[in-house]
Amino acid sequence: MSKPVIKKEQVKTLCDAKYIRLYDLQYAEGKHYFDATRREADKIVAVKTDAEFQSMLPDAVTIAVILHLPGEEPKLLLNYEYRYPVGQFLLSPVAGLLDPEDAAEENPLRAAAAREIFEETGIRMQEEDRITVLNPCAFSSPGMTDESNAFLAADVYLSDLTSLCQTNAVGTEVFNGTELVTKDEAKKLYESGRDRFGNTYSLATWAVLGYFCAR
């Protein structure tokens, strides 16, 4: 099956703001599709070659942070993070955008994951800890945006929880506590689709819960 080929000259910028852009992808005569993205026009996914597409870095990382404490079963660390479009603190995995400095690292995804873990939890990854890439680039909602996330797991070994904090948040990030979830608790959250307050959560949270339950 042939696919529409979108050339750079067929992309029209409709909005170019500091944090979001909107493009008209004119993939055929009189045919229009719209893409909301953070990317500049020459970097959007729609105009990439097959080789560029297959090797591209995602926009962000989402991490299943699993804490291993002495004498306790492993627990999944989730944050209550304020999500502006929803206007609520939602149960959320550790996550964040790739910085330009991350992209320059030998392992960009792992570098971004380690940085985000420190910023959102106060935990610095140590030599005995392990970061695993689960999915290198999953598109969030390809019907309206080219934004993508890599999913990773971080197994972190701690003697106690004294290092755990949310005071290193940057930019617009606002947090309101954490949840340390056992596998049984994760299964209930996964199946119900609601946190302990009865609130729903993001698809990324659902994916991370599913991974933790399946381990």
VEXDREN-2710 file (C-alpha; in Angstrom, 1 decimal):
% VEXDREN-2710
k/r/px/py/pz
1/MET/0.0/0.0/0.0
2/SER/1.4/3.4/-1.0
3/LYS/1.4/6.1/1.6
4/PRO/1.0/9.9/1.2
5/VAL/4.3/11.6/1.0
6/ILE/4.5/14.9/2.7
7/LYS/7.3/17.2/1.5
8/LYS/8.7/20.1/3.5
9/GLU/7.3/22.6/1.0
10/GLN/3.8/21.2/1.7
11/VAL/3.9/22.1/5.4
12/LYS/2.2/25.4/6.3
13/THR/2.7/26.9/9.7
14/LEU/-0.5/28.0/11.3
15/CYS/0.7/28.8/14.8
16/ASP/4.3/29.2/16.0
17/ALA/4.3/29.9/19.8
18/LYS/7.0/29.4/22.4
19/TYR/5.8/26.0/23.6
20/ILE/3.5/24.7/20.8
21/ARG/3.2/24.8/17.1
22/LEU/0.4/23.9/14.7
23/TYR/1.1/22.8/11.1
24/ASP/-1.2/22.1/8.1
25/LEU/0.1/19.0/6.4
26/GLN/-1.1/19.4/2.8
27/TYR/-0.5/15.8/1.8
28/ALA/-2.4/16.1/-1.5
29/GLU/-4.2/18.7/-3.6
30/GLY/-7.0/20.1/-1.4
31/LYS/-6.2/17.6/1.3
32/HIS/-5.2/18.9/4.8
33/TYR/-4.3/17.3/8.1
34/PHE/-3.2/19.1/11.2
35/ASP/-0.3/18.5/13.6
36/ALA/0.2/20.0/17.0
37/THR/3.8/19.7/18.1
38/ARG/6.7/21.2/19.9
39/ARG/9.0/20.6/16.9
40/GLU/10.2/23.2/14.3
41/ALA/8.9/22.7/10.8
42/ASP/12.0/21.0/9.4
43/LYS/12.1/18.6/12.3
44/ILE/8.5/17.3/12.4
45/VAL/8.1/13.6/12.0
46/ALA/5.8/13.8/8.9
47/VAL/8.6/15.0/6.7
48/LYS/11.3/12.5/7.8
49/THR/12.6/9.8/5.5
50/ASP/12.1/6.2/6.5
51/ALA/15.6/6.0/7.8
52/GLU/15.3/9.2/9.8
53/PHE/11.9/8.0/11.2
54/GLN/13.4/4.7/12.3
55/SER/16.3/6.3/14.1
56/MET/14.7/9.4/15.6
57/LEU/14.8/10.2/19.2
58/PRO/11.5/10.7/21.1
59/ASP/10.4/14.0/22.6
60/ALA/10.3/12.7/26.1
61/VAL/10.9/9.8/28.5
62/THR/8.5/8.1/30.8
63/ILE/10.0/5.9/33.5
64/ALA/8.7/3.1/35.7
65/VAL/10.8/3.8/38.8
66/ILE/10.9/0.6/40.9
67/LEU/12.3/0.9/44.4
68/HIS/14.1/-2.0/46.2
69/LEU/14.3/-1.5/49.9
70/PRO/15.8/-4.0/52.4
71/GLY/13.3/-6.6/53.6
72/GLU/10.5/-5.2/51.5
73/GLU/8.9/-6.2/48.2
74/PRO/9.6/-3.9/45.2
75/LYS/7.4/-0.9/44.9
76/LEU/6.5/1.3/42.0
77/LEU/7.1/5.0/42.7
78/LEU/4.4/7.4/41.3
79/ASN/4.0/11.1/41.7
80/TYR/1.0/13.3/42.1
81/GLU/1.8/15.9/39.5
82/TYR/-0.4/18.9/38.5
83/ARG/-1.5/18.6/34.9
84/TYR/-2.5/22.0/33.6
85/PRO/-4.9/21.0/30.8
86/VAL/-6.8/18.8/33.3
87/GLY/-6.6/21.1/36.2
88/GLN/-5.9/18.3/38.7
89/PHE/-3.0/16.5/40.4
90/LEU/-2.9/13.2/38.6
91/LEU/-1.2/10.0/39.6
92/SER/1.8/10.0/37.2
93/PRO/5.1/8.2/36.5
94/VAL/8.4/10.1/36.5
95/ALA/8.6/11.7/33.0
96/GLY/10.0/14.7/31.1
97/LEU/11.2/16.1/27.9
98/LEU/14.6/15.2/26.4
99/ASP/16.9/18.2/26.8
100/PRO/19.5/19.1/24.0
101/GLU/22.2/18.0/26.5
102/ASP/20.6/14.5/26.7
103/ALA/20.6/14.1/23.0
104/ALA/24.4/14.7/22.9
105/GLU/25.0/11.9/25.4
106/GLU/26.1/8.4/24.4
107/ASN/22.8/7.0/25.7
108/PRO/20.3/9.9/25.4
109/LEU/17.3/8.0/26.8
110/ARG/19.2/6.7/29.8
111/ALA/20.7/10.1/30.4
112/ALA/17.3/11.8/30.3
113/ALA/15.8/9.2/32.6
114/ALA/18.5/9.6/35.2
115/ARG/18.1/13.4/35.1
116/GLU/14.3/13.2/35.4
117/ILE/14.5/10.7/38.3
118/PHE/16.7/13.1/40.2
119/GLU/14.6/16.2/39.4
120/GLU/11.3/14.6/40.4
121/THR/12.3/12.3/43.2
122/GLY/15.7/13.5/44.6
123/ILE/17.2/10.0/43.8
124/ARG/20.6/10.0/42.2
125/MET/21.2/6.8/40.2
126/GLN/24.1/4.7/41.5
127/GLU/26.3/2.1/39.9
128/GLU/24.2/-0.8/41.3
129/ASP/21.0/0.7/39.9
130/ARG/19.7/-0.3/36.4
131/ILE/17.9/1.6/33.7
132/THR/16.3/-0.5/30.9
133/VAL/14.7/0.8/27.7
134/LEU/11.2/-0.8/27.3
135/ASN/10.0/1.0/24.2
136/PRO/12.3/3.5/22.3
137/CYS/9.6/5.7/20.8
138/ALA/5.8/5.4/21.3
139/PHE/3.6/8.1/19.8
140/SER/1.2/9.7/22.3
141/SER/-1.8/10.4/20.1
142/PRO/-0.7/10.3/16.4
143/GLY/-4.1/11.4/15.2
144/MET/-3.4/15.0/16.4
145/THR/0.3/15.2/17.3
146/ASP/3.7/13.7/16.5
147/GLU/4.8/13.9/20.2
148/SER/6.4/10.7/21.3
149/ASN/7.7/9.1/24.5
150/ALA/10.3/6.4/25.2
151/PHE/9.3/4.1/28.1
152/LEU/12.0/2.9/30.4
153/ALA/12.3/1.0/33.7
154/ALA/14.6/2.0/36.5
155/ASP/15.4/-0.5/39.3
156/VAL/16.7/1.6/42.2
157/TYR/18.3/0.1/45.3
158/LEU/18.0/2.2/48.5
159/SER/18.8/1.6/52.1
160/ASP/16.0/4.0/53.2
161/LEU/13.8/6.8/51.8
162/THR/15.6/9.8/53.2
163/SER/16.7/10.9/49.8
164/LEU/13.2/11.0/48.4
165/CYS/12.0/14.6/47.8
166/GLN/10.2/16.7/45.2
167/THR/12.1/20.0/45.7
168/ASN/14.2/19.8/42.5
169/ALA/11.3/20.3/40.1
170/VAL/12.0/22.7/37.3
171/GLY/9.9/24.9/35.0
172/THR/6.1/24.5/35.3
173/GLU/6.3/21.2/37.3
174/VAL/4.2/21.1/40.5
175/PHE/4.0/18.0/42.7
176/ASN/1.9/17.0/45.7
177/GLY/3.4/13.9/47.1
178/THR/4.2/10.4/46.0
179/GLU/2.7/6.9/46.1
180/LEU/4.8/3.8/46.7
181/VAL/2.7/1.0/45.2
182/THR/3.1/-2.7/45.8
183/LYS/2.2/-5.2/43.0
184/ASP/-1.2/-6.0/44.5
185/GLU/-2.0/-2.3/44.8
186/ALA/-0.8/-1.6/41.2
187/LYS/-3.1/-4.3/39.9
188/LYS/-6.1/-2.7/41.6
189/LEU/-5.1/0.7/40.2
190/TYR/-4.6/-0.8/36.8
191/GLU/-7.9/-2.6/36.7
192/SER/-10.0/0.2/38.2
193/GLY/-8.4/3.1/36.2
194/ARG/-8.7/5.3/39.3
195/ASP/-6.4/6.3/42.1
196/ARG/-7.2/6.0/45.8
197/PHE/-9.1/9.3/45.6
198/GLY/-11.3/8.0/42.8
199/ASN/-9.6/10.1/40.2
200/THR/-8.7/8.9/36.7
201/TYR/-5.1/9.1/35.4
202/SER/-3.1/9.3/32.2
203/LEU/-2.5/6.5/29.6
204/ALA/1.2/6.7/30.5
205/THR/0.4/5.8/34.1
206/TRP/-1.8/2.9/32.9
207/ALA/1.2/1.6/30.8
208/VAL/3.6/1.8/33.6
209/LEU/1.2/0.1/36.0
210/GLY/0.8/-2.7/33.5
211/TYR/4.5/-3.2/33.1
212/PHE/5.0/-3.4/36.8
213/CYS/2.1/-5.9/37.3
214/ALA/3.5/-8.1/34.5
215/ARG/7.1/-8.3/35.9
END
